[in-house]
Amino acid sequence: MDAMGPMDAAKREFARRLFEEAISTGTPDPAEWTSTKTDDREVVAEVIRLLERHGSHATHSDAASTPGVTKLADPLLGATLGGFVLVKMVGVGGMGRVYLGTPLADPKGEVALKVLARGLTGSIALQRFEREAEVLGRLKHPGIAAFLGSGVYDDGEGAVPWFAMEFVGNAMPLSQWCDFRNLTLRERVGVVAQVGDAIGYAHRLGIVHRDLKSANILVNPHGETKIIDFGVARCVGSESGLGALQTQTGQLVGTMQYMSPEQFEGDPRKIDQRADVYALGVILYELLSGTYPHDVRTLPVAEAARMVCQENAPDIRTCLPDCDGALATIVAQCLARSRESRYLDAGQVEAALSGWLRGVEPIAIEPSAKERVNRGPGREPRGEPEDVHRGIEVVAIARSGGWLVPILSLLLVAVVVLVATGLVTPQRVVAWWHSAQAQIVADATGSVPGGPTFVEPITVESDPAGATVTLDGKVVGMTPCRSEVAWQEGRASATVVVAKDGFRRETMVIAAAPRGGRTAPLKVAVRLVPALVPTHP
C-alpha cells in the first residue's frame, strides 16, 4: 500500500467501516468479502491490515447454528479483565479496541473497556494509553466519562494494558444528537456550555484535551454530555500532578478540522488551554451553522495549516444571518488566530455562553498586537461586536475617577504645615502612619501588619436566592450576602463562586480595586441557569 501513496481520510474511514462490518458479520475469506464491497485496492489492503492487527482468526464455532458462515473470533470476547466480563466489541480506534463489559459484581451493569492493540505495546502509543488512564483517574466531573479501573492481561505474548470507564449507553456524538433532536439555536448553545463547563474543570487541573471534537463528545438520551478520549491530553503547569509525556517539535497532534493555529505549528511549548478553546469555537460554529470556519477535511496538511494559520475565521453571520452580534463575538473570540486574543480557558467560554443565554451584554477582550497586524487593513470580521460575555454580571464597578491624588496632596500639605508650625512632630506623624496601617490590618483580618492594605465591601445576590457564596475558597454566606475583600500588596484578583443544587455553578474573577477604592460599591448579581439543558421530547 505504501507504493500507492498515502490514503486519504475518506478512504481510511470507509476501510474502517468495512473492517467493523467484517468483524460483526463474519466471513470465511476476508479478502474476497472485502473485494465484493469495493474495487479500490487501497481500501481492500487497509481492511486486511486492520484485521491482521486486530488479531482476528477464522473459527467455525457457530457452524452448528449457522452452516457455511465463518465468524472472525475475537480472543477477548468472554474474557474477564479485572472483574469485568467482555461482552462485545463496540469500537476500534488507532490505539486499540473498545468493548462493552459487565461487572462481575453487577451483571446488569455496563462499562466500557479500552484495550491497547498488541502491536502498539512497545511504542509511544503505550505511553499515551497509560497517560489517558492516568488523566481519567484524576478527572471526576459529571461531564467526563468516569474512570473505573485499569490493569494488564496476558494474551500469551506478554502483558497488554487496559482500563475501564463509564459506558454511555444509547448515546450519540454531539453534532448527530443535536440534528436528531432538532435542537434550537439556544439549546445548542446550552449544550456547548455544558461541554465548556466540563473542559473548564479539566483546565483548572492543568489538563488540555488537544483532540476536542464532536465525535469525542457523547450525549445521552437525557441531554447530558460526556467527554471521552483523553489519549493525547497534555498536562500544563506545575500543579497538574502528572508526569510529562514529551511531544516532539513538528509533530501534529489532534484532528485537523478542530486544530488551532499553534497545533499546526507543531511547537508543544505553545499548546495550552487555549487550544481547546479554539476547538470549542469550531464545535460551536459547526453546531450553529452546519459548516466549519475552515473546511480542511480534504486538504493536504500543508494547505490546511496555511489556511488556519493565515486566514481569519469568517464571521458566523455570513452563513447564519439570524445569529446576533453578541453570540458572533463569542464565536470569534474562541476562533482568534492569536492565543492572546482568545478566552483563557474553557471555563470562560462556558461563562460567556451562559451569560448570553441570560441576555448579559458581552465585554470585549482587546486583540493582541500580533492579531491586529495579522488582520491587516480591511480584514475585520463583518460587524464584529465590541463585547464578550461574562458568566456573572458585575454591577456598579468603576475605577477611581481621579480624586485620590488631589486628596493626598491636600493631606500632605496639611501635614507639612503642622510640622512646620511645631504643632506636630515628625516622630508623631510616623507613629500615626504605622498605627493606621496596623488598624486597617486588624480590622480586616485580625492579623499582624503586612497583610491587607485595602478592605472593600462586596455584596453578592443570586436569582434564585439561597445559593452558597465562596470567596477565595472560603464560604462567606448564602445569597443575598455581604462580605469584604481584603486586597493585599501584589494581589491582582479575587474569585467569587456561587453554587446552588440543581443549577450551574458560576465563577467570577474580580480585578483588584485601585488603591483609592472604586467610586461605587462592589456588587455581583448572578442569574443562575438550570443544570440540565431542556430537550425536545
PEGIGI-V100372 format. One record per pair of residues at least 6 apart in sequence whose C-alpha atoms are under 7 Angstrom apart, sorted by the first residue. I is the first residue (numbers start at 1). J is the second residue. D is the distance in whole Angstrom. If there is no record, write none. Layout:
# PEGIGI-V100372
I J D
I J D
This chain:
# PEGIGI-V100372
1 42 6
1 45 7
11 43 6
15 43 5
15 46 6
15 47 5
16 47 7
18 47 7
19 47 5
19 50 7
19 51 7
23 72 6
26 69 7
26 70 6
26 71 4
26 72 5
27 33 7
27 69 6
27 70 5
27 71 6
27 72 7
28 58 7
28 69 7
28 70 5
31 44 7
31 48 7
34 44 6
35 44 6
53 119 7
56 72 6
56 73 6
56 74 6
57 72 5
57 73 6
58 70 6
58 71 6
58 72 5
58 73 6
59 70 6
59 71 6
59 72 6
59 73 6
60 70 5
60 71 7
63 69 6
76 86 7
77 86 5
77 87 6
77 88 6
78 85 6
78 86 5
78 87 6
79 85 6
79 86 6
80 86 6
81 153 7
82 151 7
83 103 6
83 104 6
84 101 6
84 102 5
84 103 4
84 104 6
85 101 5
85 102 5
85 103 6
85 104 7
86 99 6
86 100 6
86 101 4
86 102 7
87 100 6
87 101 5
88 99 6
88 100 5
89 98 6
89 99 4
89 100 6
90 98 6
90 99 5
90 100 6
91 97 6
91 98 5
91 99 7
92 98 6
95 116 6
95 117 6
95 125 7
96 115 6
96 116 4
96 117 4
97 114 6
97 115 5
97 116 7
97 117 7
98 112 7
98 113 6
98 114 4
98 115 6
99 112 6
99 113 5
99 114 6
100 110 7
100 111 6
100 112 5
100 113 6
101 110 6
101 111 5
101 112 6
101 113 7
102 108 7
102 109 5
102 110 5
102 111 6
103 109 6
110 167 6
111 164 7
111 165 6
111 166 5
111 167 5
112 164 6
112 165 5
112 166 6
112 167 5
113 162 7
113 163 6
113 164 4
113 165 6
114 162 6
114 163 6
114 164 6
115 161 6
115 162 4
115 163 7
116 160 7
116 161 6
116 162 6
118 160 7
120 126 6
121 160 7
128 231 6
128 232 6
129 231 6
131 231 7
132 230 5
132 231 5
133 163 6
136 146 7
136 147 5
137 147 5
139 202 7
140 146 7
141 198 7
143 195 7
143 198 5
143 225 6
143 226 5
143 227 6
144 198 7
144 226 5
144 227 5
144 228 7
145 165 6
145 166 5
145 226 5
145 227 6
145 228 6
146 165 5
146 166 5
147 164 6
147 165 4
147 166 6
148 164 5
148 165 5
148 166 7
149 163 6
149 164 5
150 162 6
150 163 4
150 164 6
151 161 6
151 162 6
151 163 6
152 159 6
152 160 5
152 161 4
152 162 6
153 159 5
153 160 5
153 161 6
154 160 6
168 220 7
169 220 7
170 220 6
170 221 7
171 218 6
171 219 5
171 220 4
171 221 7
172 218 5
172 219 5
172 220 7
173 214 6
173 215 5
173 216 7
173 217 6
173 218 5
173 219 6
174 214 5
174 215 7
174 217 6
174 218 6
174 219 6
175 214 6
175 287 6
177 219 7
178 188 7
181 536 6
185 288 6
187 533 7
187 534 7
188 287 7
189 353 7
190 533 6
191 533 7
192 284 7
193 350 5
193 353 6
193 354 7
194 225 7
195 225 7
196 346 5
196 347 6
196 349 6
196 350 5
197 346 7
197 347 6
197 350 6
199 346 6
200 345 6
200 346 4
200 347 4
202 208 7
203 273 6
203 345 7
205 239 7
205 240 6
206 235 5
206 236 5
206 237 6
206 239 7
206 240 5
207 233 7
207 234 6
207 235 5
207 236 6
207 240 7
208 233 5
208 234 5
208 235 6
208 272 6
208 273 5
208 276 7
209 230 6
209 232 7
209 233 4
209 234 7
209 276 7
210 232 6
210 233 6
210 234 7
210 254 6
210 275 7
210 276 6
211 232 7
211 254 5
211 255 6
212 276 6
212 279 6
213 258 6
213 279 7
213 283 7
214 283 7
216 227 6
216 228 5
216 229 6
217 225 6
217 226 6
217 227 5
217 228 6
218 225 6
218 226 5
218 227 6
219 225 4
219 226 6
223 533 7
223 535 7
235 242 7
235 244 7
236 272 7
247 268 6
249 266 6
249 267 5
249 268 6
250 265 7
250 266 4
250 267 6
251 266 5
252 263 6
252 264 6
252 266 5
253 263 7
256 296 7
257 295 7
257 296 6
257 297 6
258 279 5
258 282 6
259 279 6
260 275 6
260 278 6
260 279 7
261 308 6
261 309 5
261 337 6
262 270 6
262 271 7
263 271 7
264 305 6
273 344 7
273 345 5
274 339 6
274 342 7
274 343 7
274 344 6
274 345 6
277 334 6
277 343 7
277 345 6
277 346 6
278 334 5
278 335 5
281 331 6
281 334 5
281 335 6
282 292 7
282 293 7
284 331 7
285 292 6
285 293 7
285 316 7
285 331 7
286 292 5
289 319 6
289 320 6
293 313 5
293 314 6
294 308 7
294 313 7
296 304 5
309 337 7
312 337 7
313 335 7
314 381 7
315 328 7
315 332 7
315 381 6
315 382 6
316 328 6
317 323 6
317 328 7
325 385 6
326 362 6
326 385 6
326 387 7
326 388 7
327 356 7
329 384 6
329 385 6
329 387 7
329 388 6
330 352 7
330 388 6
333 341 7
333 342 5
333 343 7
334 342 5
334 343 6
336 342 6
338 371 6
340 368 6
341 365 7
341 366 7
341 367 5
341 368 6
343 349 7
351 390 6
351 391 4
352 388 7
352 389 4
352 390 5
352 391 5
353 389 7
354 391 6
355 389 6
355 390 6
355 391 5
355 392 7
356 389 6
360 389 7
361 389 6
362 387 4
362 388 4
362 389 4
362 390 6
363 386 7
363 387 4
363 388 4
363 389 6
364 386 5
364 387 4
364 388 4
365 388 7
391 506 7
391 507 7
391 508 7
392 506 7
392 508 6
392 525 7
392 526 5
393 524 6
393 525 5
393 526 6
394 523 6
394 524 5
394 525 6
395 523 5
395 524 6
395 525 7
396 520 6
396 521 6
396 522 6
396 523 6
397 518 7
397 520 6
397 521 7
397 522 6
398 518 5
398 519 6
398 520 6
399 514 7
399 518 5
399 519 6
400 514 7
400 516 7
400 517 6
400 518 5
400 519 6
401 519 7
404 516 6
418 424 6
419 425 6
419 426 6
438 449 5
440 453 7
441 447 6
441 448 7
441 449 6
441 451 6
441 452 6
441 453 7
442 448 7
444 455 6
444 486 6
451 488 6
452 486 5
452 487 5
452 488 4
453 487 6
453 488 5
453 489 7
454 486 6
454 487 5
454 488 7
455 484 6
455 485 6
455 486 4
455 487 6
456 484 5
456 485 5
456 486 6
457 483 6
457 484 4
457 485 6
457 521 7
457 522 7
458 482 6
458 483 5
458 484 5
458 485 7
458 521 7
458 522 5
458 523 6
459 481 6
459 482 4
459 483 6
459 522 6
459 523 5
459 524 6
460 479 6
460 480 6
460 481 6
460 482 6
460 523 6
460 524 5
460 525 6
461 479 5
461 480 4
461 481 7
461 524 6
461 525 5
461 526 6
462 479 6
462 480 7
462 525 6
462 526 5
462 527 6
462 528 7
463 526 6
463 527 5
463 528 6
464 528 7
465 479 5
465 480 6
466 478 5
466 479 5
467 478 5
467 479 5
467 498 6
467 499 5
467 500 5
468 477 6
468 478 5
468 479 7
468 498 6
468 499 5
468 500 6
469 475 6
469 476 6
469 477 6
469 478 6
469 479 7
469 497 6
469 498 5
469 499 7
470 476 6
470 496 6
470 497 5
470 498 7
471 495 6
471 496 5
471 497 7
472 494 6
472 495 5
472 496 6
476 483 7
487 512 7
491 512 7
492 511 6
492 512 5
493 509 6
493 510 5
493 511 4
493 512 5
494 509 6
494 510 5
494 511 7
495 508 6
495 509 5
495 510 6
496 507 6
496 508 5
496 509 6
497 506 6
497 507 5
497 508 7
498 505 6
498 506 5
498 507 7
499 505 5
499 506 7
502 530 6
502 531 6
503 528 6
503 529 5
503 530 4
503 531 4
504 528 7
504 529 6
504 530 6
504 531 5
